Amino acid sequence: MDAWGRFRPLEERLHGRRIDLPTLFQRLADHVADQPPLDYHARRKRFANWPLSDSAMQKIVDNYPSRRRFIVGGSHKASRIGTGFSALVWSRLTGSEWRLAPDLQPLPRGGVDVVDASIICSLQGRDPTHQPFYKYLHELLPDYASAILEGEDHQ
């Protein structure tokens, strides 16, 4: 709606570009229909208690391609980053909200502040100022979750 409360035509909102909406929606519907069905309930049951182990996180840190270590193992920051990464991996595995991850259940007294929002934003790649280590974890996330789904041992 514009400033006067009227609906503006879609073309106007698309900066004058005309698009073929029926074709666009048909392409979207075809894409969705081509996706294999996923049983997210079964995935949530399978990974109901899945946490990223400390040893698995340590392997990830050790494989970081830089000599400069961003986090020191066992530190409070390392723990928060590990919990955040674990929650995001679990989210990818189950198709669920990361706040529901087993690592965060039951919710601590401080809520999800155990993993602060800046860490999650950086791990999701939404923070343009994120450190190289966060970028490394962000890029690792999809492949790591896929490997777990394919049955590779990452425990």
N, C-alpha and C positions, 0 to 999 in steps of 0.2 A: 504494500500500500504506500502511496506517496504521502507527502506532508498534509494533504487535504483529505485524506481518508478514502480516496478512490482506489480501486484496483487498477494497476498499470498492466498493459498487455505484456505477455511474456517476452516478446521481441524487444520491447523497450527495456526490460530488465536485463536482457542479454546484450545490451549496448547496440541495438539495431540489427544484430545478426538474426537472420531467420533460420530456423531449424525445422526439420520435418519430425515433429513430435511423435506421430504414430510409428514411424520407422525407428526412432530412437527407443521408444518404449518396447517395440517388438524385439529389437536387438538385446535390450536388457532382459526381457522375458526369456529369450532364447538362451542367453548366457546362464541365467539362473536355472533353467530347465536342464542344461547340459552338465550341471554340477552333480557329482555323485551324492546320494543321500547319506547323511551322517547321523549316527545315533549318539547324540550328545549326552543323553541320560546314561548310556552304557559307559561313555568316556568318564563322566563324573563319578560313576561307581568305581571304575577301574583305577582312577587316580584320586580317590577320596582322601587318602592319607599320604599322598605323595609330597615329600619335601625334597628340595635340592640338598644333598648332604654336604657337610663341611668339606669332606675330601673332594667331592666333585667340584665345588666352588674353588678349592685350592688348585685343582688341575686347570681350571679355566684361567685363574690368575697366573699360574705358572706358564701357560701357553700364550700369554699376552706378548705380542711380538716386540715390545719395547723393553729395553734394559731398565728403564725407569719404572719402578713399581709405584702405581698410584695409591694403592692401599697396602697397609701392613696387616698381614694375617693376624687374626685375633683381636684387632682393634674394634672399637665401637662402630666406626664408619664402615669397616669391612663387613661387620655383621649386618648393618642396615642395607648395604649394597647387596649382600648375599640374599637377604630376606626379600628385597625388592625384585631381584632377578628371579628368584625362585617363584615368587607370586606371579610374575609375568609369564614365566614358562608354563606354570600350572594353568594360567588363563588361556594360553594358546592351546594347551592339551585338551582342555575341557570346553572351550568356547564360553567360559564364564567370566564374570567380573573379577579382576585381580584381588579385590578386597575380600573375596570369599575364600581365598587360598588357605589350605590347611595350616601353613606357617603362621597365619594371622588369626587362627581360631583356637580357643575362643578369643574374641577381641580383647586385647589388653585394656587395662583401665584407661589408658590414654587414647583408645581407639586405634586407628591405623597410623598414628603418629610415630609408631615404631619405625615405619618406613616413611620418611617425610616426602612431601609432594615433589620437591625438587629432584630427589633421586629417581622417582618414578617418571617424571617428565623427561629427565635426561636419558633414562634407559629406553623410553619410548621414542626418543629422537625428536621430541617436541621442543626441547630447549636448544636454541641455536648456539648457545655459548658452552655447550657441554664439553667436557674434557675428552681427550682421545680414548681413555679407558672406557668411558660410557659409550662412546661411538663403537668401540670394539664389542662391547656386550650387546648393544643394540643390533649390530650386524650379525652377531652370533645367534641371537634369539630364535629366528625362524628355523634355521638349520638344526639347532640343538633340540627344539621341540619336535621337529620332523623325525630326527634320529630316534628319539624316545618312542614316538608313535610307531616307528618301524621295528621296534623291539630291541634296538641297540642298548647295551647296558651303560647307563649313565648314573647309576646309583653310587 
